[in-house]
Amino acid sequence: MKIIHKHDAPEFSLPLPLHASIHLADAVLKDGEEFDLFVGITKKYADQLKKLSLDERDADLQNFTGDKKRFGEGSYEAWYKKNRTPFILIDKRTDELAAIIWFGPKPLGAKSRKFGEEKEYENQNKYHTVSFRTYPVFRGRGIMKNFSSFVMEIYKKHFPNSIFWTGTDNRNNIFIKFISALGFWPDQKHSALAENWLVMVKE
């Protein structure tokens, strides 16, 4: 996927105000399908996120993430108060949420909702969690690698001392292969493999 940066995008600091959104780039797949890339989520796409998170047909999402509790049963607004910064891809033709990547300060290894823990953390924490989601219609189409690299670079400019980490179910082999290709490596010290909790880190 080719990403075309919008040079007229305004300057901004992170996190944005709730439901604020800035169009940062356009993205084009090899087959010509086009996407808009935003930082921040308007209410319309937050509503789509909630619906997608409740989709019981999406076995991967339900089995490997806590999004049903986080966004489906929970409140996007409450989640956003934890100093989260989401980036999204929107299909230009259908106006559908194709993918989301979010960041935020969180102590290394702190478990997610799926594993029974989610708290509010201080901004000054040097470790920043990052989460990646692609929704069913758009999976397997090559949209995530360049999207991920692009938004990690932007976020790093705003938080230059941050160290990225992500936690996942250690049986989620496709995701582990994907983030390994992005330069993440296993942190055995902060993992709990007996509970299927794998922590991976990228400086």
Backbone torsions as a table, in degrees:
resi	resn	phi	psi	omega
1	MET	NA	131.5	178.1
2	LYS	-94.0	131.9	179.4
3	ILE	-111.3	128.6	-176.9
4	ILE	-113.5	107.5	-176.3
5	HIS	-67.1	136.5	176.4
6	LYS	-88.4	108.5	-174.3
7	HIS	-73.7	-12.6	177.9
8	ASP	-95.6	9.8	177.8
9	ALA	-65.8	138.6	-177.6
10	PRO	-70.9	158.4	172.7
11	GLU	-67.2	149.8	-179.8
12	PHE	-155.0	160.9	172.5
13	SER	-117.2	160.3	-176.1
14	LEU	-118.8	145.7	-3.3
15	PRO	-76.2	155.6	176.0
16	LEU	-71.6	163.3	170.9
17	PRO	-60.1	153.2	-179.7
18	LEU	-52.7	130.9	177.6
19	HIS	67.2	7.9	169.6
20	ALA	-78.3	152.6	-177.1
21	SER	-152.7	141.2	179.2
22	ILE	-129.0	130.6	178.1
23	HIS	-79.1	108.5	-174.6
24	LEU	-94.0	-30.3	-172.5
25	ALA	-163.6	163.4	167.4
26	ASP	-107.2	153.9	179.4
27	ALA	-136.2	142.3	-176.5
28	VAL	-134.4	127.6	174.2
29	LEU	-79.6	166.5	179.2
30	LYS	-61.0	-29.9	-179.6
31	ASP	-82.9	1.6	176.4
32	GLY	95.7	-7.3	179.0
33	GLU	-66.0	138.2	-173.1
34	GLU	-114.9	148.2	-179.4
35	PHE	-134.4	154.1	168.1
36	ASP	-101.1	139.4	179.0
37	LEU	-114.1	121.7	-177.3
38	PHE	-121.4	151.0	159.9
39	VAL	-101.1	134.1	-175.4
40	GLY	88.6	157.3	-177.0
41	ILE	-130.6	124.4	173.8
42	THR	-74.3	168.2	-177.9
43	LYS	-58.4	-37.6	-179.0
44	LYS	-58.6	-46.2	-178.2
45	TYR	-78.8	-26.4	172.5
46	ALA	-63.5	-36.1	176.5
47	ASP	-66.8	-39.8	175.5
48	GLN	-63.1	-41.3	179.2
49	LEU	-59.1	-42.2	178.8
50	LYS	-62.0	-46.4	-178.9
51	LYS	-63.2	-43.7	179.4
52	LEU	-64.2	-35.1	-178.3
53	SER	-71.9	-20.5	178.8
54	LEU	-93.7	-2.2	-174.3
55	ASP	-72.5	104.4	-178.2
56	GLU	-70.1	-16.0	177.8
57	ARG	-73.8	-18.4	-179.5
58	ASP	-87.0	84.6	-174.2
59	ALA	-62.6	-40.0	-179.2
60	ASP	-61.1	-45.3	-180.0
61	LEU	-63.8	-44.0	-177.1
62	GLN	-71.1	-35.2	-176.9
63	ASN	-79.3	-32.2	-169.4
64	PHE	-113.8	-2.0	179.9
65	THR	-133.6	166.6	174.7
66	GLY	-102.6	23.7	-173.8
67	ASP	-66.9	-27.9	178.0
68	LYS	-60.4	-44.9	177.3
69	LYS	-74.5	-40.0	-173.9
70	ARG	-66.5	-51.9	-174.6
71	PHE	-110.7	-32.6	-176.5
72	GLY	-74.4	-57.9	179.4
73	GLU	-88.0	-26.2	179.9
74	GLY	-91.3	-172.2	-176.2
75	SER	-109.1	127.4	174.5
76	TYR	-58.7	-39.4	-177.9
77	GLU	-63.6	-39.9	177.7
78	ALA	-67.6	-41.0	177.4
79	TRP	-61.5	-41.7	-176.3
80	TYR	-64.5	-28.5	-179.8
81	LYS	-66.2	-11.7	178.8
82	LYS	-85.3	24.2	178.1
83	ASN	62.6	43.0	178.7
84	ARG	-90.2	146.5	177.0
85	THR	-125.5	106.2	178.3
86	PRO	-95.2	144.9	169.9
87	PHE	-119.7	139.8	-176.9
88	ILE	-133.1	154.0	169.9
89	LEU	-111.3	129.9	179.5
90	ILE	-119.3	127.4	176.7
91	ASP	-66.2	122.5	-175.9
92	LYS	-64.1	-35.1	-174.6
93	ARG	-76.1	-43.2	-173.6
94	THR	-101.1	-12.7	-176.0
95	ASP	62.2	31.0	180.0
96	GLU	-99.1	145.3	173.6
97	LEU	-70.1	115.4	-176.7
98	ALA	-93.9	-38.0	-176.2
99	ALA	-159.8	155.7	176.7
100	ILE	-141.0	141.7	170.7
101	ILE	-130.6	129.3	178.2
102	TRP	-129.2	154.7	-177.7
103	PHE	-129.1	162.1	172.2
104	GLY	173.1	154.1	179.4
105	PRO	-64.9	134.0	-179.8
106	LYS	-165.9	130.4	-178.6
107	PRO	-54.6	141.1	-178.0
108	LEU	-55.6	123.5	175.5
109	GLY	90.1	-7.9	-179.9
110	ALA	-59.8	129.1	-171.0
111	LYS	-73.4	153.2	179.9
112	SER	-87.5	177.7	179.7
113	ARG	-56.6	-36.9	-178.0
114	LYS	-59.9	-31.7	-177.6
115	PHE	-103.3	15.3	167.7
116	GLY	92.1	14.3	-178.6
117	GLU	-148.0	131.6	172.2
118	GLU	-159.8	116.6	-175.4
119	LYS	-127.2	176.6	174.1
120	GLU	-95.5	137.1	-175.2
121	TYR	-125.5	160.5	-177.1
122	GLU	-73.6	147.3	-179.2
123	ASN	-63.6	-31.0	-171.6
124	GLN	-76.6	-4.8	178.1
125	ASN	-59.0	130.5	-176.1
126	LYS	-77.0	-18.9	178.9
127	TYR	-89.7	131.6	-179.4
128	HIS	-124.4	121.9	177.7
129	THR	-72.4	151.1	174.9
130	VAL	-137.5	136.4	-179.8
131	SER	-128.6	145.9	-174.6
132	PHE	-126.1	132.1	176.0
133	ARG	-138.9	135.0	167.8
134	THR	-122.7	139.9	-175.4
135	TYR	-96.3	154.7	-162.1
136	PRO	-47.5	-46.6	-176.3
137	VAL	-60.7	-25.2	-171.5
138	PHE	-107.6	1.6	-179.1
139	ARG	-72.6	149.3	176.4
140	GLY	72.9	18.2	-176.4
141	ARG	-113.6	7.1	173.9
142	GLY	78.7	30.3	-177.5
143	ILE	-93.7	-15.8	-167.1
144	MET	-89.0	-32.7	-173.2
145	LYS	-60.9	-55.2	-178.3
146	ASN	-70.3	-36.3	175.5
147	PHE	-58.0	-47.3	-178.6
148	SER	-62.8	-47.5	-179.1
149	SER	-62.3	-40.0	-178.8
150	PHE	-63.3	-48.7	-174.9
151	VAL	-76.7	-30.6	175.3
152	MET	-63.7	-37.5	178.5
153	GLU	-66.2	-42.4	178.6
154	ILE	-63.9	-47.0	-178.2
155	TYR	-63.0	-38.6	-179.2
156	LYS	-64.3	-31.4	177.1
157	LYS	-65.7	-32.9	179.7
158	HIS	-82.8	-28.1	179.5
159	PHE	-131.2	72.6	-170.7
160	PRO	-63.7	-22.5	-179.2
161	ASN	-94.8	4.2	-176.3
162	SER	-73.6	148.7	173.1
163	ILE	-116.9	124.5	-177.5
164	PHE	-81.4	143.3	169.8
165	TRP	-148.3	156.7	176.0
166	THR	-141.2	148.0	176.2
167	GLY	-116.4	141.5	-177.7
168	THR	-150.8	165.0	171.7
169	ASP	-69.0	128.5	-175.1
170	ASN	-71.4	-1.1	173.9
171	ARG	-95.0	-0.9	-178.0
172	ASN	-85.8	72.0	-168.9
173	ASN	-64.0	-36.9	-179.3
174	ILE	-64.9	-43.4	179.4
175	PHE	-66.8	-41.6	-179.7
176	ILE	-61.9	-41.3	177.0
177	LYS	-62.7	-40.7	-179.3
178	PHE	-63.8	-50.9	-176.4
179	ILE	-73.5	-25.5	173.6
180	SER	-62.7	-38.5	178.2
181	ALA	-67.4	-22.2	176.7
182	LEU	-84.7	-1.4	177.3
183	GLY	100.4	11.0	175.7
184	PHE	-83.5	146.7	176.9
185	TRP	-131.4	154.5	-177.8
186	PRO	-66.0	138.6	173.0
187	ASP	-110.9	95.8	-174.6
188	GLN	-65.3	-33.4	-176.4
189	LYS	-60.5	-39.0	-175.2
190	HIS	-99.8	0.8	176.5
191	SER	-85.0	162.8	174.2
192	ALA	-136.0	77.9	-170.0
193	LEU	-65.6	-27.3	176.7
194	ALA	-64.6	-23.4	177.3
195	GLU	-103.6	11.0	-179.3
196	ASN	65.1	24.3	-179.5
197	TRP	-101.5	112.3	-179.5
198	LEU	-112.3	128.2	177.9
199	VAL	-106.2	132.5	178.2
200	MET	-128.8	143.8	-168.3
201	VAL	-128.0	148.2	174.1
202	LYS	-142.9	122.8	178.5
203	GLU	-90.6	NA	NA
